[in-house]
Amino acid sequence: ALNKCQEAEMPFLKGLEVLPAEESAKAITDSEAAVQKAEGLATQTKGFVRAKLTEAKRYVKELATSVTEELTAHQARLDGLMEKVANFKKETVERKMAALMAEVVDQLSPCEKKVAALAKAVEVFESETLESISVDALKEALEKAATAEQAASAAMLEVRKVYAEKQKSAKGPDAASALAKVQQRINTTQKDLATAKKSAGSAEKLIKCKEVQTEEEAKIKDIEEQVSKAERKVKPSEEEKAMGVESAKPSDEEVEDMTTKLMAAQATLKASQRALDASIAGAPASSKDCLQKLVARCKATQTTIVEVMALTKDQRERVMSDLYVRQGKAKADEIDKAMEKVDEAELPFLKGVEVLPLQETNAAMTASDAASAEVQGAINAARSFIAAKNVEVKKYGAEASKPAAEEFTQLTERINAAASKLAQFKRETD
């Protein structure tokens, strides 16, 4: 029977790590049959020897001694054979479980390699010199990591599908043990995959932070230079201070240009600070310090702008009020020019002809619609402009705000008159 076990084991001793499925199934079946037969014979033999040992005790002393010695030798030999059968049975179970899990392992092994490749790809994101790596280099590494992650995730999905199928079909404690071992490998691989994904996610955040940092720093630096120039125009030089001069005297043109730029700079700095604050909230620890320093620069520059504008308050309010009035008049002039096109579009209907030819009517209506749309657009733009500048001018002192408010009132009347004329034209051409 032991020879049968050895014969059944031969296919597994060929040096192949995994036998073909059909050959493996037959070899396992043969092994189980050989084990069953060997265990049966061993049990019978063991019972026979035990019975004869008991019977030998009734023999005369010399015969009993010799028979007992010989039966004990046979019993020892039997124990050795049974141990070999037990070992072979254990190996057969392991081979059976290995065959059962082969499909899962076939999927898991390449999956582990793909996860290892992903881990290698994200090593750069764990570097101590990460902050010094350029955005382009990080993006290139992230692209490679994304490709590796996609392959690893897809492989893990297939592993779990196959494993779930085996869970349904595998029964018994041996199968449960084999499943547990494979599950442990799957869990380890899944953990490695999650860790690599986290590293890639952190890198993505870092790239976004670096892009925001680069973009906003360039804006802030440009504004700082503008503010510095403006500051030099309104503050006396060291030589002037020594002579007792408390403030510089820029021209109206310089104040107008400076104020326009500083107001735009204030809006840009506010937008930059919002962008930086949003990035800081989710930024890696390594990036927060740089972003916070940029926020501090934004605030410091805003403070300087307020100081510069305060030094030219009266002149600035007068100059900007005049500018807004000029711009308002320009927008009103645009309405008048657009209304001329409305008058031109109306001419075909003023010929005294009761009904125009169809082609001429269509052309006139098209021209009328286009002219009306242009005027309406100009009216809307002018009204929005005056409303906004009215609010701003009201913050000025009375000396600058009162004349501007009066001019805006006249412009509003002029715009309203054009709007009424346009409405009349629309009613007549509908």
C-alpha positions as CSV (number, residue, x, y, z in Angstrom):
1,A,0.0,0.0,0.0
2,L,2.9,2.3,0.8
3,N,4.3,1.5,-2.7
4,K,1.0,2.7,-4.1
5,C,1.3,5.9,-2.3
6,Q,4.8,6.4,-3.7
7,E,3.6,5.6,-7.2
8,A,0.7,8.1,-6.8
9,E,3.2,10.8,-5.7
10,M,5.4,10.4,-8.7
11,P,3.8,13.2,-10.9
12,F,4.5,15.7,-8.1
13,L,8.2,14.8,-8.1
14,K,8.9,15.9,-11.7
15,G,10.2,19.2,-10.5
16,L,7.2,21.2,-11.8
17,E,5.9,23.9,-9.5
18,V,2.4,23.4,-10.7
19,L,1.1,20.4,-12.6
20,P,-1.4,20.9,-15.5
21,A,-4.9,20.9,-14.1
22,E,-6.0,17.6,-15.5
23,E,-2.8,15.7,-14.5
24,S,-2.9,17.3,-11.0
25,A,-6.6,16.3,-10.5
26,K,-5.8,12.6,-11.5
27,A,-2.7,12.5,-9.3
28,I,-4.5,13.9,-6.3
29,T,-7.4,11.4,-6.8
30,D,-4.9,8.5,-7.0
31,S,-3.0,9.8,-3.9
32,E,-6.3,10.0,-1.9
33,A,-7.2,6.5,-2.9
34,A,-3.7,5.2,-2.0
35,V,-3.9,6.9,1.4
36,Q,-7.3,5.5,2.1
37,K,-6.2,2.0,1.3
38,A,-2.9,2.3,3.3
39,E,-4.8,3.7,6.3
40,G,-7.3,0.8,6.2
41,L,-4.5,-1.8,6.0
42,A,-2.5,-0.1,8.7
43,T,-5.6,0.0,11.0
44,Q,-6.3,-3.7,10.4
45,T,-2.6,-4.6,11.0
46,K,-2.4,-2.5,14.1
47,G,-5.5,-4.2,15.5
48,F,-4.1,-7.6,14.7
49,V,-0.8,-7.0,16.4
50,R,-2.5,-5.6,19.5
51,A,-4.7,-8.6,19.7
52,K,-1.8,-11.0,19.4
53,L,0.2,-9.2,22.0
54,T,-2.7,-9.7,24.4
55,E,-2.9,-13.4,23.4
56,A,0.9,-13.9,23.9
57,K,0.6,-13.0,27.5
58,R,-1.1,-16.3,28.1
59,Y,1.7,-18.3,26.6
60,V,4.4,-19.9,28.7
61,K,7.0,-17.4,29.8
62,E,9.8,-18.2,27.3
63,L,7.4,-18.3,24.3
64,A,5.5,-15.3,25.5
65,T,8.7,-13.3,25.7
66,S,9.9,-14.3,22.2
67,V,6.5,-13.7,20.6
68,T,6.1,-10.3,22.3
69,E,9.5,-9.2,21.2
70,E,8.8,-10.1,17.6
71,L,5.3,-8.5,17.6
72,T,6.7,-5.3,19.2
73,A,9.3,-5.1,16.4
74,H,6.5,-5.4,13.9
75,Q,4.5,-2.8,15.8
76,A,7.4,-0.4,15.7
77,R,7.8,-1.0,12.0
78,L,4.1,-0.4,11.5
79,D,4.3,2.9,13.4
80,G,7.0,4.0,11.1
81,L,4.9,3.1,8.1
82,M,1.8,4.8,9.5
83,E,3.9,8.0,10.1
84,K,5.0,8.0,6.4
85,V,1.3,7.5,5.3
86,A,0.3,10.4,7.6
87,N,3.0,12.7,6.1
88,F,1.9,11.7,2.6
89,K,-1.7,12.3,3.5
90,K,-0.8,15.8,4.8
91,E,1.2,16.6,1.6
92,T,-1.7,15.3,-0.5
93,V,-4.1,17.7,1.3
94,E,-1.6,20.6,0.7
95,R,-1.3,19.7,-3.0
96,K,-5.0,19.5,-3.3
97,M,-5.4,23.0,-1.7
98,A,-2.6,24.3,-3.8
99,A,-4.4,23.1,-6.9
100,L,-7.6,24.6,-5.6
101,M,-5.9,27.9,-5.1
102,A,-3.8,27.8,-8.3
103,E,-6.2,30.0,-10.3
104,V,-6.1,32.6,-7.5
105,V,-2.4,32.5,-7.2
106,D,-2.0,32.7,-11.0
107,Q,-3.8,36.1,-10.8
108,L,-2.3,37.2,-7.5
109,S,1.4,36.7,-8.4
110,P,1.4,39.2,-11.4
111,C,-0.8,41.5,-9.3
112,E,1.9,41.6,-6.6
113,K,4.5,42.5,-9.3
114,K,2.3,45.3,-10.6
115,V,1.8,46.7,-7.1
116,A,5.5,46.5,-6.6
117,A,6.1,48.4,-9.8
118,L,3.6,51.0,-8.6
119,A,5.4,51.3,-5.3
120,K,8.7,51.8,-7.2
121,A,7.0,54.5,-9.4
122,V,5.9,56.5,-6.3
123,E,9.2,56.4,-4.5
124,V,10.0,59.8,-5.8
125,F,7.0,61.2,-3.9
126,E,8.5,60.0,-0.6
127,S,11.9,61.7,-1.3
128,E,13.3,64.0,1.3
129,T,14.1,66.5,-1.5
130,L,10.6,66.5,-2.8
131,E,10.2,70.3,-2.5
132,S,13.2,70.8,-4.8
133,I,11.8,68.6,-7.6
134,S,10.4,70.7,-10.5
135,V,6.7,70.6,-11.3
136,D,7.4,69.1,-14.8
137,A,9.4,66.2,-13.2
138,L,6.7,65.6,-10.7
139,K,4.0,65.6,-13.4
140,E,6.0,63.1,-15.5
141,A,6.5,60.8,-12.4
142,L,2.7,61.2,-11.6
143,E,1.8,60.1,-15.2
144,K,3.9,57.0,-14.9
145,A,2.4,56.3,-11.4
146,A,-1.1,56.7,-12.8
147,T,-0.4,54.1,-15.5
148,A,1.0,51.7,-13.0
149,E,-1.9,52.3,-10.6
150,Q,-4.4,51.6,-13.3
151,A,-2.7,48.3,-14.1
152,A,-2.3,47.3,-10.4
153,S,-5.9,48.2,-9.6
154,A,-7.3,46.2,-12.5
155,A,-5.2,43.2,-11.5
156,M,-6.4,43.4,-7.9
157,L,-10.0,43.5,-9.1
158,E,-9.4,40.3,-11.1
159,V,-7.8,38.6,-8.0
160,R,-10.8,39.4,-5.8
161,K,-13.2,38.1,-8.4
162,V,-11.4,34.8,-8.7
163,Y,-11.0,34.6,-4.9
164,A,-14.7,35.2,-4.4
165,E,-15.6,32.3,-6.7
166,K,-13.2,30.0,-4.8
167,Q,-14.8,31.0,-1.5
168,K,-18.2,29.8,-2.9
169,S,-16.9,26.4,-4.0
170,A,-14.2,25.6,-1.4
171,K,-15.6,23.6,1.6
172,G,-14.1,22.1,4.7
173,P,-11.4,23.2,7.2
174,D,-8.5,22.5,4.9
175,A,-10.0,24.7,2.2
176,A,-10.7,27.4,4.8
177,S,-7.1,27.3,5.9
178,A,-5.8,27.6,2.3
179,L,-8.2,30.5,1.6
180,A,-7.0,32.2,4.8
181,K,-3.3,32.0,3.6
182,V,-4.2,33.4,0.2
183,Q,-6.4,36.1,1.8
184,Q,-3.4,37.2,3.9
185,R,-1.4,37.7,0.7
186,I,-4.2,39.6,-0.9
187,N,-4.6,41.8,2.2
188,T,-0.9,42.6,2.2
189,T,-0.9,43.4,-1.5
190,Q,-4.1,45.6,-1.1
191,K,-2.4,47.5,1.7
192,D,0.7,48.2,-0.4
193,L,-1.6,49.3,-3.2
194,A,-3.5,51.7,-0.9
195,T,-0.2,53.1,0.4
196,A,1.1,53.8,-3.1
197,K,-2.2,55.4,-4.1
198,K,-2.0,57.7,-1.1
199,S,1.5,58.7,-2.1
200,A,0.3,59.5,-5.6
201,G,-2.6,61.5,-4.2
202,S,-0.2,63.6,-2.0
203,A,2.0,64.2,-5.0
204,E,-1.1,65.5,-7.0
205,K,-1.9,67.9,-4.2
206,L,1.8,69.0,-4.1
207,I,1.8,69.7,-7.8
208,K,-1.3,71.8,-7.6
209,C,0.2,73.7,-4.7
210,K,3.4,74.3,-6.6
211,E,1.5,75.6,-9.6
212,V,-0.6,77.9,-7.5
213,Q,2.6,79.1,-5.7
214,T,4.4,79.7,-9.0
215,E,1.5,81.5,-10.6
216,E,0.6,83.7,-7.6
217,E,4.2,84.5,-6.6
218,A,4.8,85.9,-10.1
219,K,1.7,88.1,-9.7
220,I,2.6,89.3,-6.2
221,K,6.2,90.1,-7.3
222,D,5.0,92.2,-10.2
223,I,2.5,94.1,-7.9
224,E,5.2,94.6,-5.3
225,E,7.4,96.3,-8.0
226,Q,4.4,98.5,-9.1
227,V,3.7,99.4,-5.5
228,S,7.3,100.2,-4.8
229,K,7.4,102.6,-7.8
230,A,4.2,104.3,-6.7
231,E,5.6,104.6,-3.2
232,R,8.6,106.4,-4.5
233,K,6.4,108.9,-6.3
234,V,4.4,109.9,-3.2
235,K,7.0,109.6,-0.5
236,P,10.0,112.0,-0.3
237,S,13.5,110.7,-0.9
238,E,16.0,110.7,1.9
239,E,17.5,113.9,0.6
240,E,14.0,115.6,0.6
241,K,13.3,114.3,4.1
242,A,16.5,115.9,5.3
243,M,15.3,119.2,3.8
244,G,12.0,118.9,5.7
245,V,9.8,117.8,2.8
246,E,7.0,115.6,4.2
247,S,5.5,114.4,0.9
248,A,6.2,114.3,-2.8
249,K,4.1,116.1,-5.4
250,P,3.2,113.8,-8.3
251,S,1.3,115.2,-11.2
252,D,-2.4,114.5,-11.9
253,E,-1.5,112.2,-14.7
254,E,0.9,110.3,-12.4
255,V,-1.8,110.0,-9.8
256,E,-4.4,108.8,-12.3
257,D,-2.1,106.2,-13.7
258,M,-0.9,105.1,-10.2
259,T,-4.4,104.9,-8.7
260,T,-5.7,102.9,-11.7
261,K,-2.9,100.4,-11.3
262,L,-3.1,100.2,-7.5
263,M,-6.8,99.6,-7.6
264,A,-6.3,96.7,-10.1
265,A,-3.4,95.5,-7.9
266,Q,-5.7,95.4,-4.9
267,A,-8.2,93.2,-6.7
268,T,-5.4,90.9,-7.9
269,L,-4.0,90.6,-4.4
270,K,-7.4,89.7,-3.0
271,A,-7.8,87.0,-5.7
272,S,-4.3,85.7,-5.0
273,Q,-4.9,85.5,-1.3
274,R,-8.1,83.6,-1.8
275,A,-6.3,81.1,-4.1
276,L,-3.4,80.7,-1.6
277,D,-5.8,80.2,1.3
278,A,-7.7,77.6,-0.6
279,S,-4.4,75.8,-1.4
280,I,-3.1,76.0,2.2
281,A,-6.2,74.2,3.5
282,G,-5.3,70.9,1.7
283,A,-1.6,71.4,1.1
284,P,1.1,68.9,2.2
285,A,3.0,70.1,5.3
286,S,6.1,70.7,3.2
287,S,4.2,73.3,1.0
288,K,2.2,75.2,3.7
289,D,5.2,77.3,4.8
290,C,5.9,78.7,1.4
291,L,2.2,79.4,0.7
292,Q,1.8,81.1,4.1
293,K,4.7,83.4,3.3
294,L,3.1,84.4,0.1
295,V,-0.1,85.3,2.0
296,A,1.9,87.4,4.3
297,R,3.4,89.2,1.3
298,C,-0.1,89.8,0.0
299,K,-1.2,91.4,3.2
300,A,1.9,93.5,3.5
301,T,1.5,94.8,0.0
302,Q,-2.1,95.6,0.6
303,T,-1.1,97.7,3.6
304,T,1.4,99.6,1.6
305,I,-1.1,100.3,-1.1
306,V,-3.5,101.8,1.5
307,E,-0.7,104.0,2.8
308,V,0.3,105.2,-0.6
309,M,-3.3,106.0,-1.6
310,A,-3.8,107.8,1.8
311,L,-0.9,110.1,1.0
312,T,-2.6,111.3,-2.2
313,K,-6.2,111.3,-0.9
314,D,-7.5,114.7,-1.9
315,Q,-5.6,114.8,-5.2
316,R,-6.5,111.2,-6.0
317,E,-10.2,111.7,-5.3
318,R,-10.3,114.8,-7.5
319,V,-8.4,113.1,-10.3
320,M,-10.4,109.9,-10.2
321,S,-13.7,111.7,-10.1
322,D,-12.7,113.7,-13.2
323,L,-11.6,110.4,-14.9
324,Y,-14.9,108.7,-14.1
325,V,-16.9,111.6,-15.4
326,R,-14.8,111.6,-18.7
327,Q,-15.3,107.8,-19.0
328,G,-19.0,108.2,-18.4
329,K,-19.3,110.9,-21.1
330,A,-17.4,108.6,-23.5
331,K,-19.9,105.9,-22.8
332,A,-22.8,108.3,-23.4
333,D,-21.1,109.3,-26.7
334,E,-21.0,105.7,-27.7
335,I,-24.8,105.5,-27.2
336,D,-25.3,108.6,-29.4
337,K,-23.1,107.0,-32.1
338,A,-25.1,103.8,-31.9
339,M,-28.4,105.8,-32.1
340,E,-27.2,107.3,-35.4
341,K,-27.3,103.8,-36.8
342,V,-30.9,103.4,-35.5
343,D,-31.8,106.6,-37.4
344,E,-30.2,105.2,-40.5
345,A,-32.0,101.9,-40.1
346,E,-35.3,103.8,-39.8
347,L,-34.9,105.8,-43.1
348,P,-36.4,103.1,-45.4
349,F,-39.7,103.4,-43.4
350,L,-39.7,107.2,-43.8
351,K,-40.0,107.3,-47.6
352,G,-43.7,107.7,-47.5
353,V,-44.3,104.3,-49.1
354,E,-47.1,102.5,-47.3
355,V,-45.7,99.0,-48.0
356,L,-42.1,98.4,-48.9
357,P,-41.0,95.6,-51.2
358,L,-40.4,92.3,-49.3
359,Q,-36.7,92.2,-49.9
360,E,-36.2,95.8,-48.9
361,T,-38.4,95.3,-45.8
362,N,-36.4,92.3,-44.7
363,A,-33.1,94.1,-45.1
364,A,-34.4,97.1,-43.2
365,M,-35.7,95.0,-40.3
366,T,-32.4,93.2,-40.1
367,A,-30.6,96.5,-39.9
368,S,-33.1,97.8,-37.3
369,D,-32.6,94.8,-35.1
370,A,-28.8,95.0,-35.2
371,A,-28.8,98.8,-34.5
372,S,-31.3,98.3,-31.6
373,A,-29.1,95.6,-30.1
374,E,-26.0,97.7,-30.3
375,V,-27.8,100.7,-28.6
376,Q,-29.2,98.5,-25.9
377,G,-25.8,97.1,-25.2
378,A,-24.2,100.6,-25.0
379,I,-27.0,101.7,-22.6
380,N,-26.6,98.7,-20.3
381,A,-22.8,99.2,-20.2
382,A,-23.2,103.0,-19.4
383,R,-25.7,102.4,-16.7
384,S,-23.6,99.7,-15.0
385,F,-20.5,101.9,-15.2
386,I,-22.2,105.0,-13.7
387,A,-23.9,102.9,-11.0
388,A,-20.5,101.4,-9.9
389,K,-18.7,104.7,-10.0
390,N,-21.4,106.5,-8.2
391,V,-20.9,104.1,-5.3
392,E,-17.2,104.6,-5.3
393,V,-17.4,108.4,-5.6
394,K,-19.7,108.6,-2.6
395,K,-16.8,107.4,-0.5
396,Y,-14.8,110.5,-1.5
397,G,-14.9,113.9,0.2
398,A,-17.6,116.4,-0.8
399,E,-15.2,118.5,-2.8
400,A,-14.6,115.7,-5.2
401,S,-17.9,113.7,-4.9
402,K,-20.4,116.5,-5.3
403,P,-19.4,117.7,-8.8
404,A,-19.0,114.1,-10.0
405,A,-22.5,113.2,-8.7
406,E,-24.0,116.1,-10.5
407,E,-22.3,115.1,-13.8
408,F,-23.5,111.5,-13.3
409,T,-27.1,112.8,-12.9
410,Q,-26.9,114.6,-16.2
411,L,-25.4,111.6,-17.9
412,T,-28.1,109.4,-16.5
413,E,-30.8,111.8,-17.9
414,R,-29.0,111.6,-21.3
415,I,-28.9,107.8,-21.2
416,N,-32.6,107.6,-20.2
417,A,-33.5,109.9,-23.1
418,A,-31.7,107.5,-25.5
419,A,-33.4,104.5,-23.9
420,S,-36.9,106.2,-24.4
421,K,-36.1,106.9,-28.0
422,L,-34.9,103.3,-28.5
423,A,-38.1,102.0,-26.9
424,Q,-40.2,104.2,-29.3
425,F,-38.3,102.9,-32.3
426,K,-38.8,99.3,-31.3
427,R,-42.6,99.9,-30.9
428,E,-42.7,101.4,-34.4
429,T,-40.8,98.7,-36.1
430,D,-42.4,95.7,-34.4
